[in-house]
Amino acid sequence: MSYWVFGYGSLIWRPGFEYVDAHQALLRGLHRQLCIYSFTHRGTEDRPGLVFGLDRGGACRGMAFEVDRGIWNDTHAYLREREQGNDVYKESWRQVELADGRTVEALTFVADRSHRQYAGRLAREEQLRLVRQGVGNSGKNPEYVINTYAHLHEMNIKDEGLKWLHDSLVKDS
């Protein structure tokens, strides 16, 4: 037996844990959204950045990582430390459809809409402003958005709003 983790943002390109296998996957009922003010990793409370969360509605294509049960406890602890530092995400086990047709139950981190760092749906100009200003413990916010877009593009996952943001950030460079 193994466990699965669903990645939709930086977990796609920097999981930070060992895994047995990885597959593109589809999660229904939630969508990827730049809806979390970052006060630590990609910004500060005085100059917040903006990071992805899974928010209600739609669907999200990402990656599902299979983790061996022998290392699950350590992997789960790592993910909690990485994703739950500010408690802005809620852990949730959700069904995801793998590219090969299988359905598995995967650990996801869903935006907590009641948390003070929940930004909701922002106009793209406001997203751009926040991303441009954000710098935190994990680096500059534009790098996070550009890397995420690049990996989604490689996976043939289209997101026109994210493309506009990416293109605007690349022009800044």
C-alpha positions in Angstrom: 0.0 0.0 0.0 1.1 3.6 -0.7 -0.2 7.1 -0.2 -0.7 9.8 -2.8 -0.1 13.6 -2.6 -1.7 16.0 -5.1 0.5 18.9 -6.2 -0.9 22.0 -8.1 1.8 24.7 -7.5 5.4 24.5 -6.4 4.9 20.9 -5.4 4.8 20.1 -9.1 8.3 21.4 -9.7 9.8 21.1 -6.2 8.1 18.4 -4.2 10.9 18.1 -1.7 10.1 14.5 -0.8 10.9 11.0 -2.1 8.2 9.4 -4.2 7.8 6.1 -6.0 5.9 7.4 -9.0 4.3 10.5 -10.4 1.4 11.0 -12.8 -0.5 13.9 -14.2 -3.8 14.0 -12.4 -7.1 15.8 -12.4 -8.9 17.0 -9.3 -12.5 17.9 -9.7 -14.4 20.4 -7.5 -11.4 22.6 -6.8 -9.3 24.9 -9.0 -5.8 26.4 -8.8 -6.0 30.1 -7.9 -3.5 32.8 -6.7 -5.7 33.4 -3.7 -3.3 33.2 -0.7 -1.4 36.2 0.7 2.1 35.0 1.4 3.6 36.4 4.6 6.5 34.0 4.8 7.6 32.1 1.7 7.1 34.7 -1.0 6.3 37.9 1.0 6.0 39.5 4.4 3.1 40.9 6.4 4.2 44.4 5.4 4.7 43.5 1.7 2.7 40.3 1.0 3.2 38.2 -2.0 0.7 35.9 -3.5 0.7 32.1 -3.8 -1.6 29.4 -5.2 -4.3 27.7 -3.3 -7.0 25.2 -4.2 -10.3 27.0 -4.1 -13.9 25.9 -4.5 -15.3 25.1 -7.9 -14.0 23.9 -11.3 -11.2 21.4 -11.7 -7.4 21.4 -11.4 -4.8 19.5 -13.4 -1.6 18.9 -11.5 0.6 16.0 -10.4 -0.1 13.1 -8.1 2.9 11.7 -6.3 2.9 8.1 -4.9 4.7 7.8 -1.6 5.8 4.5 -0.1 4.0 3.7 3.2 7.4 3.1 4.8 8.3 6.8 4.5 4.8 8.2 4.7 5.0 9.5 8.3 8.2 11.5 7.5 6.8 12.7 4.2 3.5 13.7 5.9 5.4 15.6 8.6 7.5 17.4 6.0 4.3 18.4 4.1 2.6 19.7 7.2 5.6 21.8 8.1 5.9 23.1 4.5 2.2 23.8 3.9 0.7 24.4 7.3 3.2 26.9 8.8 0.5 29.6 8.9 -2.5 27.2 8.9 -3.8 28.9 5.7 -4.5 25.5 4.1 -6.7 22.6 5.3 -5.7 19.0 4.8 -8.2 17.1 2.7 -8.2 13.7 1.2 -9.7 13.9 -2.3 -10.2 11.6 -5.3 -8.0 12.4 -8.2 -8.0 10.8 -11.7 -4.5 9.8 -12.9 -3.6 10.2 -16.5 -3.6 6.4 -16.9 -7.3 6.2 -15.9 -6.9 5.1 -12.3 -8.6 7.0 -9.5 -6.7 7.4 -6.2 -7.3 9.1 -2.9 -4.7 11.9 -2.5 -3.7 14.3 0.2 -4.5 17.9 -0.9 -4.1 21.3 0.8 -7.2 23.4 0.3 -7.4 27.2 0.9 -9.1 28.0 4.2 -11.5 30.8 3.1 -11.9 31.9 6.8 -8.1 32.6 7.2 -6.8 36.2 7.2 -4.4 35.3 4.4 -7.1 34.2 2.1 -7.2 36.8 -0.7 -10.0 35.4 -2.7 -10.4 36.2 -6.4 -8.3 39.3 -7.2 -8.2 41.4 -10.4 -5.2 40.4 -12.5 -3.6 43.8 -12.1 -3.7 43.4 -8.3 -2.3 39.9 -8.6 0.6 41.4 -10.7 1.2 44.2 -8.1 1.4 41.7 -5.2 3.6 39.2 -7.1 6.0 41.9 -8.2 6.5 43.2 -4.6 6.7 39.8 -2.9 10.0 38.5 -1.5 10.1 36.0 1.4 12.1 33.2 2.9 11.8 31.0 -0.2 12.7 33.8 -2.6 11.1 36.2 -5.0 7.4 35.8 -5.8 7.9 36.4 -9.5 10.2 33.3 -9.7 7.5 31.2 -8.0 4.8 32.2 -10.5 7.2 32.0 -13.6 8.4 28.5 -12.5 4.9 27.3 -11.9 3.7 28.6 -15.3 6.7 27.0 -17.1 6.0 23.6 -15.6 2.3 23.8 -16.3 3.1 24.8 -19.9 5.5 21.7 -20.2 2.6 19.5 -19.0 0.3 21.1 -21.6 -1.9 22.7 -18.9 -3.4 25.9 -20.1 -4.3 28.8 -17.9 -4.9 32.1 -19.7 -4.9 34.3 -16.6 -1.7 32.8 -15.4 -0.2 33.2 -18.9 -1.0 36.9 -18.8 0.7 37.2 -15.4 3.7 35.2 -16.5 4.1 37.3 -19.7 3.9 40.5 -17.7 6.5 39.3 -15.2 8.9 38.1 -17.9 8.7 41.6 -19.5 9.9 43.0 -16.2 13.0 40.9 -16.3 
